[in-house]
Each structure stands twice: as C-alpha cells, then as structure tokens.
Amino acid sequence: MEYGEKRRSVSFNLNDPEERALYQFSQKINFSGLVKQYLTREFKQQSHQISATPEASFQVNLGGDQ
C-alpha cells in the first residue's frame, strides 16, 4: 500500500440548482475537513454495524473506487 498524500475529487453539476448551491457553499468552508468529518462518522457507524453482526467479516464497503 502506498502512503503519503492522496486526493479524491467531487464533481458538482452546476446546471442543477441544488448542486450549484452545494458547490458555492463548499467554497466558503473547510471542505476537506468537513468531508473527512462526515467520512469518519460514516466509517464508525458502518464499522459498528459490522462488528455487531457476529457472522460478518471486517470489510467496509464505502462505495466508489478504492
């Protein structure tokens, strides 16, 4: 596994008013920090669900390419 800094991108469809508003909001905040906060919360929630299921193996599928 390669370590160091990696980047993931998010696309916004600026023709969609809701996505355009999200894009504009994302420019006013610490976008990277917010995304990491949400990812951490989701990861912990999914990890907890998996560990609560006795027959489940530890494999978290966050979707997208990895």
C-alpha positions as CSV (number, residue, x, y, z in Angstrom):
1,M,0.0,0.0,0.0
2,E,1.3,3.4,-0.9
3,Y,1.3,6.1,1.8
4,G,1.6,9.8,1.6
5,E,-0.9,12.4,0.4
6,K,-3.8,11.2,-1.8
7,R,-6.6,13.3,-3.3
8,R,-10.2,12.4,-4.2
9,S,-12.4,14.7,-6.2
10,V,-16.0,15.6,-6.0
11,S,-18.0,16.7,-9.1
12,F,-20.8,19.2,-8.9
13,N,-23.3,19.7,-11.8
14,L,-23.6,23.4,-11.9
15,N,-26.7,23.1,-14.1
16,D,-28.6,21.6,-11.1
17,P,-29.5,24.5,-8.7
18,E,-29.1,22.3,-5.6
19,E,-25.7,21.1,-6.6
20,R,-24.7,24.6,-7.6
21,A,-25.7,25.8,-4.1
22,L,-23.6,23.0,-2.6
23,Y,-20.6,23.9,-4.7
24,Q,-20.9,27.6,-3.7
25,F,-21.2,26.6,0.0
26,S,-18.2,24.3,-0.4
27,Q,-16.0,27.3,-1.4
28,K,-16.8,29.1,1.9
29,I,-15.9,26.3,4.3
30,N,-13.0,24.0,5.1
31,F,-14.3,21.4,2.5
32,S,-11.6,18.8,3.1
33,G,-12.1,19.0,6.9
34,L,-15.9,18.7,6.6
35,V,-15.7,15.7,4.1
36,K,-13.2,13.9,6.5
37,Q,-15.6,14.6,9.4
38,Y,-18.5,13.0,7.5
39,L,-16.4,10.1,6.3
40,T,-15.2,9.4,9.8
41,R,-18.7,9.4,11.2
42,E,-19.9,7.1,8.4
43,F,-16.9,4.8,8.8
44,K,-17.5,4.4,12.6
45,Q,-21.2,3.8,12.1
46,Q,-20.6,1.1,9.4
47,S,-17.8,-0.5,11.4
48,H,-20.1,-0.6,14.5
49,Q,-22.8,-2.2,12.4
50,I,-20.4,-4.8,11.1
51,S,-18.9,-5.7,14.5
52,A,-22.5,-6.0,15.9
53,T,-23.2,-8.8,13.4
54,P,-21.4,-12.0,14.6
55,E,-21.1,-13.7,11.2
56,A,-19.9,-10.6,9.4
57,S,-16.2,-10.3,8.5
58,F,-14.5,-6.9,8.9
59,Q,-14.9,-5.4,5.4
60,V,-16.4,-2.0,5.0
61,N,-17.6,-1.0,1.5
62,L,-17.7,2.8,1.3
63,G,-18.6,2.6,-2.4
64,G,-16.7,4.2,-5.3
65,D,-13.3,3.2,-6.4
66,Q,-10.6,2.4,-3.8
